[in-house]
Amino acid sequence: MVGLKGRPHSLPVQFLTNRRASLSCVRSSRPANMTQKLVACVSAFSDGNRGIGYKGDLPWPKLQGDEEYYRGICKRTVDPNKKNGIIVGRLTWESGGAESREERPKEATIVISRSLSKDTRGCVAVVSTLSEAIDRFMSGPGSEEIENIYVLGGTLPYQDAIQDKRCSRLYLTRVYQDFPCDATFPAFEHSFHRVTDSGVDDCVREDNGVKYRFEVWERNVSGAS
Ligand SMILES: NC(=O)c1ccc[n+]([C@@H]2O[C@H](COP(=O)([O-])OP(=O)(O)OC[C@H]3O[C@@H](n4cnc5c(N)ncnc54)[C@H](OP(=O)(O)O)[C@@H]3O)[C@@H](O)[C@H]2O)c1
């Protein structure tokens, strides 16, 4: 799903309809005072080897429907005056151009890196851990502008999010084909269960000869962490 580059900004009608319904579902799970922000991972991974990336890019050929779905989640807000907080590791950040990121007014990005300069262009902050990034979007400078928080990879940010109880939801795309990979999606099934989201059409899709399906998972309320 991510590299950040080349993602369309507009959502076709069928996805727009789906995402509206889906976001109303997200909204209804929040407290009435609407202060609680959703923290969710958004990822596509291969069903067999769990691959997410290869040589700095996606393992599979372009999946147009998945790109539109992913872009729709990241840019859509209920409050038109707000934007979403995006959290990425350095390599995922470097897989997209600063120019394309600056064209996304509905997104503010924090990069996790111990090597990038703190004043890196195109992001609101560079921090050392996922927890710091979530803290900043929850209550740091500019946090009042942030509606939801999406972790977009790679492997370690996903792993940290799965262990962080503030991350309550996974928007996953299961790709039904394996490709060579050097980055993978971590195990999550012990802490999350799959849910039916009336706004997300989970039919099997196909682009460029590759089959895939959207899945929504939510954190188990009690028991295993
Ligand atoms: N399929 C998908 O949905 C999807 C999503 C995202 C990415 N991808 C693909 O996955 C690949 C990139 O993912 P990746 O896992 O290799 O790299 P990554 O997580 O994007 O970046 C790794 C770097 O981020 C920093 N970092 C991340 N987590 C950290 C932590 N817990 N503590 C300290 N630093 C941390 C470090 O930067 P410093 O070295 O600067 O300290 C580390 O070297 C690419 O091929 C990309 O296209 C695919």
The ligand as a Gaussian input file, in Angstrom:
#p B3LYP/6-31G(d) Opt

LIG

0 1
 N        2.654000      -2.413000       1.902000
 C        2.508000      -1.356000       2.704000
 O        1.398000      -1.030000       3.127000
 C        3.725000      -0.565000       3.083000
 C        3.651000       0.392000       4.092000
 C        4.809000       1.081000       4.460000
 C        6.012000       0.815000       3.810000
 N        6.032000      -0.106000       2.824000
 C        7.309000      -0.487000       2.193000
 O        8.144000      -0.968000       3.259000
 C        9.482000      -0.526000       3.056000
 C        9.896000       0.433000       4.174000
 O        9.636000      -0.148000       5.455000
 P       10.840000      -0.554000       6.447000
 O       10.275000      -1.355000       7.545000
 O       11.954000      -1.151000       5.633000
 O       11.378000       0.854000       6.941000
 P       10.676000       2.081000       7.747000
 O       10.042000       1.598000       8.992000
 O        9.862000       2.885000       6.822000
 O       11.973000       2.924000       8.092000
 C       12.958000       2.396000       8.951000
 C       13.657000       3.552000       9.621000
 O       12.706000       4.305000      10.362000
 C       13.237000       4.656000      11.635000
 N       12.507000       3.870000      12.615000
 C       11.362000       3.191000      12.386000
 N       10.946000       2.608000      13.503000
 C       11.804000       2.911000      14.474000
 C       11.888000       2.594000      15.846000
 N       10.992000       1.817000      16.464000
 N       12.919000       3.078000      16.543000
 C       13.827000       3.847000      15.929000
 N       13.791000       4.181000      14.632000
 C       12.802000       3.711000      13.903000
 C       14.717000       4.320000      11.525000
 O       15.293000       5.452000      10.888000
 P       16.810000       5.959000      11.145000
 O       17.685000       4.908000      10.551000
 O       16.859000       7.259000      10.446000
 O       16.961000       6.067000      12.644000
 C       14.714000       3.122000      10.609000
 O       15.972000       2.905000       9.948000
 C        9.483000       0.132000       1.696000
 O        9.762000      -0.864000       0.726000
 C        8.048000       0.658000       1.544000
 O        7.703000       0.808000       0.176000
 C        4.927000      -0.796000       2.450000

